[in-house]
Amino acid sequence: HLMNEAIKTSPIDFTIIETVRTIEQQRINVAKGVSKTMKSRHIPSTNKSGLCEAIDIAPYPINWKDINRFIKLSQHIKLVAKQLNISIEYGGDWKTLKDYPHYQLK
């Protein structure tokens, strides 16, 4: 619901990279070093809700080196989440691991 609403007014076009992950895919991601934990919010069975509670998005067209576009997009996503009363965390705000495409429910 959040991303459906956010895209309507976003100053930057964006695309969804990934939502639901299997445990097997998460193992692969950890082995590659692109993820740090097997307790990913992308895996429905690891969440109390039993649903996927994370999403990865990127400004489109994608330029992985243009972090400023990810940050600008995050400002819009966080604003829309606040307007919808949806409590989220943005991976770009994390202190230890910066995950600029990542959003998850709190």
PyMOL commands that place a pseudoatom at each C-alpha (Angstrom):
pseudoatom trace, name=CA, resn=HIS, resi=1, chain=A, elem=C, hetatm=0, pos=[0.000, 0.000, 0.000]
pseudoatom trace, name=CA, resn=LEU, resi=2, chain=A, elem=C, hetatm=0, pos=[2.795, 2.432, 0.894]
pseudoatom trace, name=CA, resn=MET, resi=3, chain=A, elem=C, hetatm=0, pos=[4.646, 2.064, -2.397]
pseudoatom trace, name=CA, resn=ASN, resi=4, chain=A, elem=C, hetatm=0, pos=[1.407, 2.256, -4.407]
pseudoatom trace, name=CA, resn=GLU, resi=5, chain=A, elem=C, hetatm=0, pos=[0.651, 5.604, -2.795]
pseudoatom trace, name=CA, resn=ALA, resi=6, chain=A, elem=C, hetatm=0, pos=[4.244, 6.878, -2.873]
pseudoatom trace, name=CA, resn=ILE, resi=7, chain=A, elem=C, hetatm=0, pos=[4.680, 6.361, -6.617]
pseudoatom trace, name=CA, resn=LYS, resi=8, chain=A, elem=C, hetatm=0, pos=[1.674, 8.598, -7.335]
pseudoatom trace, name=CA, resn=THR, resi=9, chain=A, elem=C, hetatm=0, pos=[3.452, 11.718, -6.075]
pseudoatom trace, name=CA, resn=SER, resi=10, chain=A, elem=C, hetatm=0, pos=[7.119, 10.736, -6.149]
pseudoatom trace, name=CA, resn=PRO, resi=11, chain=A, elem=C, hetatm=0, pos=[9.491, 13.335, -7.574]
pseudoatom trace, name=CA, resn=ILE, resi=12, chain=A, elem=C, hetatm=0, pos=[11.698, 10.419, -8.653]
pseudoatom trace, name=CA, resn=ASP, resi=13, chain=A, elem=C, hetatm=0, pos=[10.433, 7.392, -10.554]
pseudoatom trace, name=CA, resn=PHE, resi=14, chain=A, elem=C, hetatm=0, pos=[11.329, 4.153, -8.785]
pseudoatom trace, name=CA, resn=THR, resi=15, chain=A, elem=C, hetatm=0, pos=[11.206, 0.421, -9.277]
pseudoatom trace, name=CA, resn=ILE, resi=16, chain=A, elem=C, hetatm=0, pos=[10.736, -2.448, -6.860]
pseudoatom trace, name=CA, resn=ILE, resi=17, chain=A, elem=C, hetatm=0, pos=[13.824, -4.649, -6.759]
pseudoatom trace, name=CA, resn=GLU, resi=18, chain=A, elem=C, hetatm=0, pos=[12.718, -7.315, -4.290]
pseudoatom trace, name=CA, resn=THR, resi=19, chain=A, elem=C, hetatm=0, pos=[10.078, -8.129, -1.705]
pseudoatom trace, name=CA, resn=VAL, resi=20, chain=A, elem=C, hetatm=0, pos=[9.579, -11.739, -0.584]
pseudoatom trace, name=CA, resn=ARG, resi=21, chain=A, elem=C, hetatm=0, pos=[12.674, -13.920, -0.240]
pseudoatom trace, name=CA, resn=THR, resi=22, chain=A, elem=C, hetatm=0, pos=[12.958, -17.622, 0.395]
pseudoatom trace, name=CA, resn=ILE, resi=23, chain=A, elem=C, hetatm=0, pos=[15.282, -18.946, 3.071]
pseudoatom trace, name=CA, resn=GLU, resi=24, chain=A, elem=C, hetatm=0, pos=[17.412, -20.439, 0.280]
pseudoatom trace, name=CA, resn=GLN, resi=25, chain=A, elem=C, hetatm=0, pos=[17.747, -17.039, -1.437]
pseudoatom trace, name=CA, resn=GLN, resi=26, chain=A, elem=C, hetatm=0, pos=[18.686, -15.461, 1.870]
pseudoatom trace, name=CA, resn=ARG, resi=27, chain=A, elem=C, hetatm=0, pos=[21.398, -18.076, 2.388]
pseudoatom trace, name=CA, resn=ILE, resi=28, chain=A, elem=C, hetatm=0, pos=[22.783, -17.173, -1.039]
pseudoatom trace, name=CA, resn=ASN, resi=29, chain=A, elem=C, hetatm=0, pos=[22.665, -13.450, -0.186]
pseudoatom trace, name=CA, resn=VAL, resi=30, chain=A, elem=C, hetatm=0, pos=[24.515, -14.014, 3.104]
pseudoatom trace, name=CA, resn=ALA, resi=31, chain=A, elem=C, hetatm=0, pos=[27.123, -16.179, 1.358]
pseudoatom trace, name=CA, resn=LYS, resi=32, chain=A, elem=C, hetatm=0, pos=[27.669, -13.424, -1.249]
pseudoatom trace, name=CA, resn=GLY, resi=33, chain=A, elem=C, hetatm=0, pos=[27.930, -10.827, 1.518]
pseudoatom trace, name=CA, resn=VAL, resi=34, chain=A, elem=C, hetatm=0, pos=[25.009, -8.755, 0.244]
pseudoatom trace, name=CA, resn=SER, resi=35, chain=A, elem=C, hetatm=0, pos=[23.047, -9.546, 3.407]
pseudoatom trace, name=CA, resn=LYS, resi=36, chain=A, elem=C, hetatm=0, pos=[24.319, -9.943, 6.954]
pseudoatom trace, name=CA, resn=THR, resi=37, chain=A, elem=C, hetatm=0, pos=[21.594, -11.994, 8.656]
pseudoatom trace, name=CA, resn=MET, resi=38, chain=A, elem=C, hetatm=0, pos=[19.322, -14.987, 8.220]
pseudoatom trace, name=CA, resn=LYS, resi=39, chain=A, elem=C, hetatm=0, pos=[16.647, -13.057, 10.150]
pseudoatom trace, name=CA, resn=SER, resi=40, chain=A, elem=C, hetatm=0, pos=[15.760, -10.918, 7.147]
pseudoatom trace, name=CA, resn=ARG, resi=41, chain=A, elem=C, hetatm=0, pos=[12.389, -9.176, 7.212]
pseudoatom trace, name=CA, resn=HIS, resi=42, chain=A, elem=C, hetatm=0, pos=[12.075, -10.231, 3.548]
pseudoatom trace, name=CA, resn=ILE, resi=43, chain=A, elem=C, hetatm=0, pos=[11.425, -13.838, 4.699]
pseudoatom trace, name=CA, resn=PRO, resi=44, chain=A, elem=C, hetatm=0, pos=[7.768, -14.214, 5.737]
pseudoatom trace, name=CA, resn=SER, resi=45, chain=A, elem=C, hetatm=0, pos=[8.363, -17.139, 8.086]
pseudoatom trace, name=CA, resn=THR, resi=46, chain=A, elem=C, hetatm=0, pos=[10.837, -15.116, 10.205]
pseudoatom trace, name=CA, resn=ASN, resi=47, chain=A, elem=C, hetatm=0, pos=[8.252, -12.415, 10.992]
pseudoatom trace, name=CA, resn=LYS, resi=48, chain=A, elem=C, hetatm=0, pos=[5.543, -12.608, 13.667]
pseudoatom trace, name=CA, resn=SER, resi=49, chain=A, elem=C, hetatm=0, pos=[2.987, -11.551, 11.061]
pseudoatom trace, name=CA, resn=GLY, resi=50, chain=A, elem=C, hetatm=0, pos=[3.978, -14.396, 8.731]
pseudoatom trace, name=CA, resn=LEU, resi=51, chain=A, elem=C, hetatm=0, pos=[4.202, -11.825, 5.935]
pseudoatom trace, name=CA, resn=CYS, resi=52, chain=A, elem=C, hetatm=0, pos=[7.044, -10.151, 4.099]
pseudoatom trace, name=CA, resn=GLU, resi=53, chain=A, elem=C, hetatm=0, pos=[7.806, -6.966, 6.044]
pseudoatom trace, name=CA, resn=ALA, resi=54, chain=A, elem=C, hetatm=0, pos=[10.566, -5.544, 3.828]
pseudoatom trace, name=CA, resn=ILE, resi=55, chain=A, elem=C, hetatm=0, pos=[11.032, -4.159, 0.355]
pseudoatom trace, name=CA, resn=ASP, resi=56, chain=A, elem=C, hetatm=0, pos=[13.991, -3.015, -1.715]
pseudoatom trace, name=CA, resn=ILE, resi=57, chain=A, elem=C, hetatm=0, pos=[13.402, -0.214, -4.207]
pseudoatom trace, name=CA, resn=ALA, resi=58, chain=A, elem=C, hetatm=0, pos=[15.662, 1.918, -6.379]
pseudoatom trace, name=CA, resn=PRO, resi=59, chain=A, elem=C, hetatm=0, pos=[15.317, 5.203, -8.249]
pseudoatom trace, name=CA, resn=TYR, resi=60, chain=A, elem=C, hetatm=0, pos=[14.703, 4.485, -11.927]
pseudoatom trace, name=CA, resn=PRO, resi=61, chain=A, elem=C, hetatm=0, pos=[16.700, 4.396, -14.102]
pseudoatom trace, name=CA, resn=ILE, resi=62, chain=A, elem=C, hetatm=0, pos=[18.981, 2.633, -11.641]
pseudoatom trace, name=CA, resn=ASN, resi=63, chain=A, elem=C, hetatm=0, pos=[22.410, 4.071, -10.944]
pseudoatom trace, name=CA, resn=TRP, resi=64, chain=A, elem=C, hetatm=0, pos=[23.808, 2.238, -7.895]
pseudoatom trace, name=CA, resn=LYS, resi=65, chain=A, elem=C, hetatm=0, pos=[26.530, 4.868, -7.483]
pseudoatom trace, name=CA, resn=ASP, resi=66, chain=A, elem=C, hetatm=0, pos=[24.107, 7.816, -7.183]
pseudoatom trace, name=CA, resn=ILE, resi=67, chain=A, elem=C, hetatm=0, pos=[23.404, 7.508, -3.453]
pseudoatom trace, name=CA, resn=ASN, resi=68, chain=A, elem=C, hetatm=0, pos=[21.956, 11.029, -3.365]
pseudoatom trace, name=CA, resn=ARG, resi=69, chain=A, elem=C, hetatm=0, pos=[18.996, 9.880, -5.500]
pseudoatom trace, name=CA, resn=PHE, resi=70, chain=A, elem=C, hetatm=0, pos=[18.344, 6.996, -3.078]
pseudoatom trace, name=CA, resn=ILE, resi=71, chain=A, elem=C, hetatm=0, pos=[18.415, 9.444, -0.161]
pseudoatom trace, name=CA, resn=LYS, resi=72, chain=A, elem=C, hetatm=0, pos=[16.134, 11.941, -1.925]
pseudoatom trace, name=CA, resn=LEU, resi=73, chain=A, elem=C, hetatm=0, pos=[13.695, 9.139, -2.731]
pseudoatom trace, name=CA, resn=SER, resi=74, chain=A, elem=C, hetatm=0, pos=[13.800, 7.969, 0.901]
pseudoatom trace, name=CA, resn=GLN, resi=75, chain=A, elem=C, hetatm=0, pos=[12.673, 11.415, 2.065]
pseudoatom trace, name=CA, resn=HIS, resi=76, chain=A, elem=C, hetatm=0, pos=[9.563, 11.087, -0.069]
pseudoatom trace, name=CA, resn=ILE, resi=77, chain=A, elem=C, hetatm=0, pos=[8.877, 7.477, 1.021]
pseudoatom trace, name=CA, resn=LYS, resi=78, chain=A, elem=C, hetatm=0, pos=[9.233, 8.416, 4.711]
pseudoatom trace, name=CA, resn=LEU, resi=79, chain=A, elem=C, hetatm=0, pos=[6.897, 11.402, 4.272]
pseudoatom trace, name=CA, resn=VAL, resi=80, chain=A, elem=C, hetatm=0, pos=[4.202, 9.286, 2.610]
pseudoatom trace, name=CA, resn=ALA, resi=81, chain=A, elem=C, hetatm=0, pos=[4.599, 6.599, 5.298]
pseudoatom trace, name=CA, resn=LYS, resi=82, chain=A, elem=C, hetatm=0, pos=[4.077, 9.238, 7.977]
pseudoatom trace, name=CA, resn=GLN, resi=83, chain=A, elem=C, hetatm=0, pos=[0.979, 10.565, 6.179]
pseudoatom trace, name=CA, resn=LEU, resi=84, chain=A, elem=C, hetatm=0, pos=[-0.409, 7.006, 6.036]
pseudoatom trace, name=CA, resn=ASN, resi=85, chain=A, elem=C, hetatm=0, pos=[0.564, 6.338, 9.675]
pseudoatom trace, name=CA, resn=ILE, resi=86, chain=A, elem=C, hetatm=0, pos=[2.825, 3.453, 8.647]
pseudoatom trace, name=CA, resn=SER, resi=87, chain=A, elem=C, hetatm=0, pos=[5.878, 3.036, 10.864]
pseudoatom trace, name=CA, resn=ILE, resi=88, chain=A, elem=C, hetatm=0, pos=[8.950, 2.152, 8.791]
pseudoatom trace, name=CA, resn=GLU, resi=89, chain=A, elem=C, hetatm=0, pos=[12.716, 1.947, 9.056]
pseudoatom trace, name=CA, resn=TYR, resi=90, chain=A, elem=C, hetatm=0, pos=[14.968, 3.000, 6.192]
pseudoatom trace, name=CA, resn=GLY, resi=91, chain=A, elem=C, hetatm=0, pos=[18.177, 1.039, 5.668]
pseudoatom trace, name=CA, resn=GLY, resi=92, chain=A, elem=C, hetatm=0, pos=[19.992, 4.195, 4.631]
pseudoatom trace, name=CA, resn=ASP, resi=93, chain=A, elem=C, hetatm=0, pos=[19.475, 5.551, 8.162]
pseudoatom trace, name=CA, resn=TRP, resi=94, chain=A, elem=C, hetatm=0, pos=[21.129, 2.587, 9.871]
pseudoatom trace, name=CA, resn=LYS, resi=95, chain=A, elem=C, hetatm=0, pos=[24.356, 3.344, 11.726]
pseudoatom trace, name=CA, resn=THR, resi=96, chain=A, elem=C, hetatm=0, pos=[26.406, 0.218, 10.970]
pseudoatom trace, name=CA, resn=LEU, resi=97, chain=A, elem=C, hetatm=0, pos=[25.199, -1.090, 7.600]
pseudoatom trace, name=CA, resn=LYS, resi=98, chain=A, elem=C, hetatm=0, pos=[23.899, 1.372, 5.032]
pseudoatom trace, name=CA, resn=ASP, resi=99, chain=A, elem=C, hetatm=0, pos=[21.279, -0.391, 2.887]
pseudoatom trace, name=CA, resn=TYR, resi=100, chain=A, elem=C, hetatm=0, pos=[19.981, 2.398, 0.664]
pseudoatom trace, name=CA, resn=PRO, resi=101, chain=A, elem=C, hetatm=0, pos=[17.354, 0.386, -1.274]
pseudoatom trace, name=CA, resn=HIS, resi=102, chain=A, elem=C, hetatm=0, pos=[15.861, -1.191, 1.903]
pseudoatom trace, name=CA, resn=TYR, resi=103, chain=A, elem=C, hetatm=0, pos=[12.681, -0.312, 3.809]
pseudoatom trace, name=CA, resn=GLN, resi=104, chain=A, elem=C, hetatm=0, pos=[10.995, -2.403, 6.474]
pseudoatom trace, name=CA, resn=LEU, resi=105, chain=A, elem=C, hetatm=0, pos=[8.099, -2.183, 8.867]
pseudoatom trace, name=CA, resn=LYS, resi=106, chain=A, elem=C, hetatm=0, pos=[9.048, -1.369, 12.457]
for i in range(1, 106): cmd.bond("trace and resi %d" % i, "trace and resi %d" % (i + 1))
show_as sticks, trace
zoom trace
